[in-house]
Amino acid sequence: MKVDVPSLVEQARQGRPRAVARLISLVEGASPQLREVMAALAPLAGHAYVVGLTGSPGVGKSTSTSALVSAYRRAGKRVGVLAVDPSSPFSGGALLGDRVRMSDHASDPGVYIRSMATRGHLGGLAWSAPQAIRVLDAAGCDVVLVETVGVGQSEVEIASQADTSVVLLAPGMGDGIQAAKAGILEIGDVYVVNKADRDGADATARELNHMLGLGESRGPGDWRPPIVKTVAARGEGVDEVVEALEKHRAWMEEHGVLAGRRTARAAREVETIAVTALRERIADLHGDRRLDALAERITAGRLDPYAAADELVAGLTGDQGPASGDGDPVPGDEDRAPAGN
């Protein structure tokens, strides 16, 4: 059913959660009106501070996110939360259980919490996360907290989606070698050792500090990620995390890093949308005579796969005529044919 996008956007700006929910649903469902939604939101977004929280399963990401929500609300800020959960590879469903740990904020009109399923997308985030962040931004959130799934060592997409990335660790999650090889340790702007009331918290912080020192190549004035110890379940150390986040934001603004990150984020978003659209158009060609014709010329040795891909992309983007459908070489094929043919 077609929706009244301008009215929906206006309601979202007024802080109506149903309107925000509907807009994000249009994003997640790749609605035919998605372009209209994004066009309406474009002039309204760009003000929210986006903080990403990532870390291995069990470090307390949801509890830490909830504690940060409380801290920002005490400061009078409107907060949006995107909590990403993994999708089942069998049923396609997701528990979306992160909201259970944030139930304290369910009745707060200044907080909007949305759970999202990855739907098979790798990197610790959902494919539609960038657009969902824009919805929360345009809806007037001062801070958007993005909690990733329980990521492994290489799922670090949050670094490209957030203004500031927070990496959480906990005592007992591995020794110094594990810390050294973890890819998520290379993306943090702020590091948090949660569950600091457990044995080994000080050792974890020391090992982390040592590993960061080994890998850093920073000059004078560069940002050095701080390490903060917290007990998020009791709210201990959370104010120090907020202070570290604000210091990082101020440093980025002073050095022009914040604008650069947001521009790079927009560029990646455009690239992803364009590549996805192109992939969908290529998928539509399965069984199409043009694709079969290119394949026949490859197997006959009259065309290499890279040249065939160039022709296919050019045909789809309109840079030149589509590939020949009769299997005959087009002008220029002779120059690309393998030697001896």
The 8 nearest C-alpha neighbors of each residue, nearest first, counted from 0:
[[1, 2, 30, 3, 32, 31, 25, 4],
 [0, 2, 3, 32, 4, 31, 30, 25],
 [1, 3, 4, 0, 7, 32, 6, 5],
 [2, 4, 6, 5, 7, 1, 8, 32],
 [3, 5, 7, 6, 2, 8, 36, 35],
 [6, 4, 8, 7, 3, 9, 39, 36],
 [7, 5, 9, 4, 8, 3, 10, 11],
 [6, 8, 4, 10, 5, 9, 18, 3],
 [9, 7, 11, 5, 10, 6, 4, 12],
 [8, 10, 12, 6, 11, 7, 5, 13],
 [11, 9, 13, 7, 12, 8, 15, 18],
 [10, 12, 8, 18, 14, 138, 19, 15],
 [13, 11, 138, 9, 14, 10, 139, 8],
 [12, 14, 10, 11, 15, 9, 138, 139],
 [15, 13, 11, 12, 16, 138, 10, 139],
 [14, 16, 11, 17, 18, 10, 13, 19],
 [17, 15, 19, 18, 20, 14, 11, 111],
 [18, 16, 20, 19, 15, 21, 11, 10],
 [17, 19, 21, 11, 20, 16, 7, 15],
 [20, 18, 16, 11, 22, 21, 17, 23],
 [21, 19, 17, 23, 18, 22, 16, 24],
 [20, 22, 24, 18, 19, 23, 17, 25],
 [23, 21, 25, 19, 24, 20, 18, 26],
 [22, 24, 26, 20, 25, 21, 131, 27],
 [23, 25, 21, 27, 26, 22, 28, 20],
 [26, 24, 22, 30, 28, 23, 27, 29],
 [27, 25, 23, 29, 24, 28, 33, 22],
 [28, 26, 24, 29, 25, 127, 23, 30],
 [27, 29, 25, 30, 26, 24, 23, 33],
 [30, 28, 26, 27, 25, 33, 31, 32],
 [29, 31, 25, 32, 33, 28, 26, 27],
 [30, 32, 33, 29, 34, 25, 35, 1],
 [33, 31, 30, 35, 34, 36, 25, 1],
 [32, 34, 36, 30, 35, 31, 37, 26],
 [35, 33, 37, 36, 32, 38, 31, 30],
 [34, 36, 38, 32, 33, 37, 39, 4],
 [37, 35, 33, 39, 34, 38, 40, 4],
 [36, 38, 40, 34, 39, 35, 41, 33],
 [37, 39, 35, 41, 36, 40, 34, 42],
 [38, 40, 36, 37, 41, 35, 5, 42],
 [39, 41, 37, 43, 38, 42, 137, 36],
 [40, 42, 38, 43, 44, 39, 37, 137],
 [43, 41, 40, 44, 39, 38, 45, 137],
 [42, 44, 137, 40, 41, 45, 136, 39],
 [45, 43, 137, 136, 41, 42, 46, 133],
 [44, 46, 47, 136, 43, 137, 133, 42],
 [45, 47, 44, 136, 48, 141, 137, 43],
 [48, 46, 141, 142, 136, 140, 45, 49],
 [47, 49, 142, 143, 141, 50, 162, 46],
 [50, 48, 143, 161, 162, 142, 144, 47],
 [51, 49, 144, 163, 161, 164, 162, 145],
 [50, 52, 145, 164, 161, 165, 144, 146],
 [53, 51, 165, 146, 166, 145, 164, 147],
 [54, 52, 166, 147, 167, 146, 165, 51],
 [55, 53, 167, 166, 150, 149, 168, 56],
 [54, 56, 149, 150, 151, 58, 57, 53],
 [57, 55, 149, 58, 54, 150, 59, 148],
 [56, 58, 59, 55, 60, 149, 169, 54],
 [57, 59, 169, 168, 56, 60, 55, 167],
 [60, 58, 62, 57, 61, 63, 193, 231],
 [61, 59, 63, 62, 64, 58, 52, 53],
 [62, 60, 64, 63, 59, 97, 65, 100],
 [61, 63, 65, 59, 64, 60, 231, 232],
 [64, 62, 66, 60, 231, 65, 61, 59],
 [65, 63, 61, 67, 66, 62, 60, 68],
 [64, 66, 68, 62, 101, 63, 67, 61],
 [65, 67, 63, 69, 68, 64, 234, 231],
 [68, 66, 70, 64, 69, 65, 71, 63],
 [69, 67, 65, 71, 66, 70, 72, 64],
 [70, 68, 72, 66, 67, 71, 73, 65],
 [71, 69, 67, 73, 72, 68, 66, 74],
 [70, 72, 74, 68, 73, 76, 69, 67],
 [71, 73, 75, 69, 74, 76, 70, 68],
 [74, 72, 70, 75, 71, 69, 76, 68],
 [73, 75, 71, 72, 76, 70, 69, 77],
 [76, 74, 72, 73, 71, 77, 109, 70],
 [77, 75, 72, 71, 74, 141, 78, 142],
 [78, 76, 140, 109, 141, 110, 142, 72],
 [77, 79, 110, 142, 140, 143, 141, 76],
 [78, 80, 143, 111, 110, 140, 112, 135],
 [81, 79, 112, 144, 143, 145, 113, 111],
 [80, 82, 145, 113, 114, 146, 112, 83],
 [83, 81, 114, 146, 145, 115, 113, 80],
 [82, 84, 115, 147, 148, 116, 114, 146],
 [83, 85, 116, 148, 95, 115, 117, 93],
 [86, 84, 117, 116, 93, 148, 87, 83],
 [87, 85, 93, 118, 92, 91, 116, 117],
 [86, 88, 91, 89, 92, 90, 93, 85],
 [89, 87, 91, 90, 86, 119, 92, 118],
 [90, 88, 87, 91, 92, 86, 93, 119],
 [89, 91, 92, 87, 88, 86, 93, 118],
 [92, 90, 87, 86, 88, 89, 118, 93],
 [91, 93, 86, 90, 87, 94, 116, 118],
 [94, 92, 86, 95, 116, 87, 85, 84],
 [93, 95, 96, 92, 84, 86, 85, 97],
 [96, 94, 93, 84, 114, 97, 98, 115],
 [95, 97, 94, 98, 99, 84, 100, 114],
 [98, 96, 99, 100, 95, 61, 82, 101],
 [97, 99, 101, 96, 100, 102, 95, 114],
 [100, 98, 102, 97, 101, 96, 95, 103],
 [99, 101, 98, 102, 97, 61, 62, 65],
 [102, 100, 98, 65, 103, 99, 104, 97],
 [101, 103, 105, 104, 99, 100, 98, 106],
 [104, 102, 101, 105, 106, 100, 65, 107],
 [105, 103, 107, 102, 106, 101, 110, 65],
 [104, 106, 102, 107, 103, 101, 110, 112],
 [107, 105, 104, 108, 103, 110, 102, 109],
 [106, 108, 104, 109, 110, 105, 111, 103],
 [109, 107, 110, 106, 111, 14, 16, 105],
 [108, 110, 77, 107, 78, 111, 72, 76],
 [111, 109, 78, 108, 107, 79, 77, 112],
 [110, 112, 79, 80, 78, 113, 109, 16],
 [113, 111, 80, 79, 81, 110, 114, 98],
 [112, 114, 81, 80, 82, 115, 111, 98],
 [113, 115, 82, 95, 83, 81, 112, 98],
 [116, 114, 83, 82, 84, 113, 117, 125],
 [115, 117, 84, 118, 86, 83, 85, 93],
 [116, 118, 125, 120, 85, 119, 86, 124],
 [119, 117, 86, 116, 120, 91, 125, 85],
 [118, 120, 117, 86, 121, 88, 85, 91],
 [121, 119, 117, 118, 125, 126, 122, 124],
 [122, 120, 123, 119, 124, 154, 117, 125],
 [123, 121, 154, 156, 124, 155, 120, 153],
 [122, 124, 148, 147, 154, 121, 150, 156],
 [125, 123, 122, 147, 117, 83, 126, 128],
 [124, 126, 117, 128, 127, 120, 116, 83],
 [125, 127, 128, 120, 124, 117, 129, 118],
 [126, 128, 125, 130, 129, 27, 131, 26],
 [127, 129, 131, 125, 130, 126, 132, 124],
 [130, 128, 132, 131, 127, 133, 160, 268],
 [129, 131, 133, 132, 128, 127, 134, 26],
 [132, 130, 128, 134, 133, 129, 23, 127],
 [133, 131, 129, 135, 130, 134, 128, 136],
 [132, 134, 136, 130, 131, 135, 137, 44],
 [133, 135, 131, 137, 132, 136, 138, 130],
 [136, 134, 138, 132, 133, 137, 140, 79],
 [137, 135, 133, 47, 44, 140, 138, 134],
 [136, 138, 44, 43, 134, 139, 135, 133],
 [139, 137, 12, 135, 11, 136, 140, 134],
 [140, 138, 137, 136, 12, 141, 135, 77],
 [141, 139, 77, 78, 136, 142, 79, 135],
 [140, 142, 47, 77, 76, 78, 48, 139],
 [141, 143, 48, 78, 47, 140, 49, 79],
 [144, 142, 79, 49, 80, 78, 48, 50],
 [145, 143, 80, 50, 51, 49, 79, 81],
 [146, 144, 51, 81, 80, 82, 52, 50],
 [145, 147, 82, 52, 51, 83, 81, 53],
 [148, 146, 83, 123, 53, 124, 52, 145],
 [147, 149, 84, 123, 83, 150, 85, 146],
 [150, 148, 56, 55, 54, 147, 151, 53],
 [151, 149, 55, 148, 154, 123, 54, 152],
 [150, 152, 153, 154, 55, 149, 54, 183],
 [151, 153, 182, 181, 183, 154, 150, 180],
 [152, 154, 182, 155, 151, 183, 122, 181],
 [155, 153, 122, 123, 150, 151, 156, 152],
 [154, 156, 157, 122, 153, 158, 183, 123],
 [157, 155, 122, 158, 159, 154, 123, 160],
 [156, 158, 160, 159, 155, 161, 51, 124],
 [159, 157, 156, 160, 161, 164, 186, 155],
 [158, 160, 157, 156, 161, 264, 260, 263],
 [161, 159, 157, 158, 264, 129, 156, 162],
 [162, 160, 49, 163, 51, 50, 158, 159],
 [161, 163, 49, 50, 48, 257, 260, 164],
 [164, 162, 50, 161, 188, 51, 165, 49],
 [165, 163, 51, 187, 188, 158, 50, 161],
 [164, 166, 52, 189, 187, 190, 51, 188],
 [167, 165, 190, 53, 187, 54, 52, 191],
 [168, 166, 191, 54, 192, 190, 53, 58],
 [169, 167, 192, 58, 193, 191, 54, 166],
 [168, 170, 193, 58, 192, 194, 172, 171],
 [171, 169, 200, 199, 172, 203, 197, 168],
 [170, 172, 173, 169, 199, 174, 203, 200],
 [171, 173, 170, 169, 174, 168, 58, 55],
 [174, 172, 177, 171, 175, 178, 176, 170],
 [173, 175, 177, 176, 178, 172, 171, 203],
 [174, 176, 178, 177, 206, 179, 173, 207],
 [177, 175, 179, 178, 174, 180, 173, 181],
 [178, 176, 174, 175, 179, 173, 180, 181],
 [179, 177, 175, 176, 181, 180, 174, 207],
 [178, 180, 176, 177, 181, 210, 175, 184],
 [181, 179, 177, 178, 182, 176, 152, 184],
 [180, 182, 152, 178, 183, 184, 179, 177],
 [183, 181, 152, 153, 184, 185, 180, 155],
 [182, 184, 185, 181, 186, 152, 155, 153],
 [185, 183, 182, 186, 181, 187, 166, 178],
 [184, 186, 183, 182, 187, 181, 211, 214],
 [185, 187, 183, 184, 158, 188, 164, 155],
 [188, 186, 164, 189, 166, 165, 185, 184],
 [187, 189, 224, 164, 163, 165, 186, 190],
 [188, 190, 165, 224, 187, 225, 226, 166],
 [191, 189, 226, 166, 165, 167, 225, 187],
 [192, 190, 167, 227, 226, 228, 193, 168],
 [193, 191, 228, 168, 169, 167, 227, 229],
 [192, 194, 229, 169, 195, 230, 191, 228],
 [195, 193, 230, 196, 197, 169, 229, 192],
 [196, 194, 200, 193, 197, 229, 230, 228],
 [195, 197, 194, 230, 198, 200, 229, 193],
 [198, 196, 195, 194, 200, 199, 170, 169],
 [199, 197, 200, 196, 170, 195, 201, 171],
 [198, 200, 202, 170, 201, 203, 197, 171],
 [201, 199, 195, 203, 170, 202, 198, 197],
 [200, 202, 204, 203, 199, 205, 195, 198],
 [201, 203, 205, 199, 200, 204, 206, 170],
 [204, 202, 200, 206, 201, 205, 170, 207],
 [203, 205, 207, 201, 202, 206, 208, 200],
 [206, 204, 202, 208, 207, 203, 209, 201],
 [207, 205, 209, 203, 208, 204, 175, 202],
 [206, 208, 204, 210, 209, 205, 203, 211],
 [207, 209, 205, 211, 206, 210, 204, 212],
 [208, 210, 206, 212, 207, 211, 205, 213],
 [211, 209, 213, 207, 212, 208, 179, 206],
 [210, 212, 208, 214, 213, 209, 215, 207],
 [211, 213, 209, 210, 215, 214, 208, 207],
 [214, 212, 210, 211, 215, 209, 216, 208],
 [215, 213, 211, 212, 210, 216, 185, 209],
 [214, 216, 212, 217, 213, 211, 223, 210],
 [217, 215, 214, 218, 212, 213, 221, 211],
 [218, 216, 221, 215, 219, 222, 223, 220],
 [217, 219, 221, 220, 216, 222, 215, 223],
 [220, 218, 221, 217, 222, 223, 216, 215],
 [219, 221, 218, 222, 217, 223, 254, 250],
 [222, 220, 218, 219, 217, 223, 250, 254],
 [223, 221, 224, 220, 250, 247, 217, 188],
 [222, 224, 225, 221, 217, 188, 215, 189],
 [225, 223, 188, 189, 222, 226, 190, 187],
 [226, 224, 189, 190, 223, 227, 243, 188],
 [225, 227, 190, 191, 189, 224, 228, 204],
 [228, 226, 191, 192, 190, 225, 240, 229],
 [229, 227, 192, 191, 195, 193, 236, 226],
 [230, 228, 236, 193, 235, 195, 231, 192],
 [229, 231, 194, 235, 193, 232, 195, 233],
 [230, 232, 234, 63, 233, 229, 235, 62],
 [231, 233, 230, 234, 62, 63, 66, 235],
 [232, 234, 231, 235, 230, 66, 229, 236],
 [235, 233, 231, 232, 237, 66, 230, 236],
 [236, 234, 230, 229, 233, 237, 231, 238],
 [235, 237, 229, 239, 238, 228, 234, 240],
 [236, 238, 240, 239, 235, 234, 229, 241],
 [239, 237, 241, 240, 236, 242, 70, 235],
 [238, 240, 242, 236, 237, 241, 243, 227],
 [241, 239, 237, 243, 242, 238, 244, 227],
 [242, 240, 244, 238, 243, 239, 245, 237],
 [241, 243, 239, 245, 240, 244, 238, 246],
 [244, 242, 240, 246, 241, 245, 239, 247],
 [245, 243, 241, 247, 242, 246, 240, 248],
 [244, 246, 248, 242, 247, 243, 249, 241],
 [247, 245, 243, 249, 244, 248, 250, 242],
 [248, 246, 250, 244, 245, 249, 251, 243],
 [247, 249, 245, 251, 250, 246, 244, 252],
 [250, 248, 246, 252, 247, 251, 253, 245],
 [249, 251, 247, 253, 248, 252, 246, 254],
 [252, 250, 256, 257, 248, 254, 253, 249],
 [253, 251, 249, 255, 250, 254, 257, 248],
 [252, 254, 250, 251, 255, 249, 256, 248],
 [255, 253, 251, 256, 252, 250, 257, 249],
 [256, 254, 252, 257, 253, 251, 258, 259],
 [255, 257, 251, 259, 254, 258, 260, 252],
 [256, 258, 251, 260, 259, 252, 255, 261],
 [259, 257, 261, 260, 256, 255, 262, 252],
 [260, 258, 256, 262, 257, 261, 263, 255],
 [261, 259, 263, 257, 262, 258, 264, 256],
 [260, 262, 264, 258, 263, 259, 265, 257],
 [263, 261, 265, 259, 264, 260, 258, 266],
 [262, 264, 266, 260, 265, 261, 259, 267],
 [265, 263, 261, 267, 262, 266, 260, 159],
 [264, 266, 268, 262, 263, 267, 261, 269],
 [265, 267, 263, 269, 268, 264, 270, 262],
 [268, 266, 270, 264, 269, 265, 271, 263],
 [267, 269, 265, 271, 266, 270, 264, 272],
 [268, 270, 266, 272, 267, 271, 273, 265],
 [269, 271, 267, 273, 268, 272, 274, 266],
 [272, 270, 268, 274, 269, 273, 275, 267],
 [271, 273, 275, 269, 270, 274, 276, 268],
 [272, 274, 270, 276, 275, 271, 269, 277],
 [275, 273, 277, 271, 276, 272, 278, 270],
 [276, 274, 278, 272, 277, 273, 271, 279],
 [275, 277, 273, 279, 278, 274, 272, 280],
 [276, 278, 274, 280, 279, 275, 273, 281],
 [279, 277, 275, 281, 280, 276, 274, 282],
 [280, 278, 282, 276, 277, 281, 275, 283],
 [279, 281, 277, 283, 282, 278, 276, 284],
 [280, 282, 278, 284, 283, 279, 277, 285],
 [281, 283, 279, 284, 280, 285, 278, 277],
 [282, 284, 280, 281, 285, 279, 287, 286],
 [285, 283, 287, 281, 282, 286, 290, 280],
 [286, 284, 287, 283, 282, 290, 281, 291],
 [285, 287, 284, 288, 291, 290, 283, 289],
 [288, 286, 284, 285, 289, 290, 291, 283],
 [287, 289, 291, 290, 324, 292, 286, 284],
 [290, 288, 324, 292, 291, 287, 322, 293],
 [289, 291, 293, 292, 288, 287, 294, 284],
 [292, 290, 288, 294, 293, 289, 295, 287],
 [293, 291, 326, 289, 295, 290, 294, 324],
 [292, 294, 296, 290, 291, 295, 307, 297],
 [293, 295, 291, 297, 292, 296, 290, 298],
 [296, 294, 292, 298, 297, 293, 299, 291],
 [295, 297, 299, 293, 301, 294, 302, 298],
 [298, 296, 302, 294, 300, 299, 295, 303],
 [297, 299, 295, 300, 296, 294, 301, 302],
 [300, 298, 296, 297, 301, 295, 302, 294],
 [301, 299, 297, 298, 302, 296, 337, 336],
 [300, 302, 336, 296, 299, 297, 337, 303],
 [303, 301, 297, 336, 296, 300, 335, 307],
 [302, 304, 306, 305, 297, 307, 301, 336],
 [305, 303, 307, 306, 308, 297, 302, 294],
 [304, 306, 308, 307, 303, 309, 302, 310],
 [305, 307, 309, 308, 303, 304, 310, 302],
 [306, 308, 304, 310, 305, 309, 293, 311],
 [307, 309, 311, 305, 310, 306, 304, 312],
 [310, 308, 306, 312, 307, 311, 313, 305],
 [311, 309, 313, 307, 308, 312, 314, 322],
 [310, 312, 308, 314, 309, 313, 307, 315],
 [313, 311, 315, 309, 314, 310, 316, 308],
 [314, 312, 318, 310, 316, 311, 315, 319],
 [313, 315, 321, 311, 317, 312, 320, 316],
 [316, 314, 312, 313, 317, 311, 321, 280],
 [317, 315, 313, 314, 318, 312, 319, 277],
 [316, 318, 314, 319, 315, 313, 320, 321],
 [319, 317, 313, 316, 314, 320, 315, 312],
 [320, 318, 317, 313, 314, 321, 316, 310],
 [319, 321, 314, 322, 317, 318, 313, 323],
 [322, 320, 314, 323, 319, 311, 315, 313],
 [321, 323, 289, 310, 324, 314, 311, 320],
 [322, 324, 325, 326, 321, 289, 329, 327],
 [323, 325, 289, 326, 292, 288, 322, 327],
 [326, 324, 327, 323, 292, 289, 288, 328],
 [325, 327, 292, 324, 323, 296, 328, 295],
 [328, 326, 325, 329, 323, 324, 296, 292],
 [329, 327, 332, 330, 326, 323, 333, 301],
 [328, 330, 332, 331, 327, 323, 322, 333],
 [331, 329, 332, 328, 333, 334, 327, 323],
 [330, 332, 333, 334, 329, 335, 328, 336],
 [333, 331, 335, 334, 328, 330, 329, 336],
 [334, 332, 336, 331, 335, 330, 328, 301],
 [333, 335, 332, 331, 336, 337, 330, 338],
 [336, 334, 332, 333, 337, 302, 331, 303],
 [335, 337, 301, 333, 302, 334, 332, 338],
 [338, 336, 340, 339, 335, 300, 301, 302],
 [339, 337, 340, 336, 335, 334, 300, 301],
 [338, 340, 337, 336, 300, 301, 333, 335],
 [339, 338, 337, 336, 301, 300, 333, 299]]
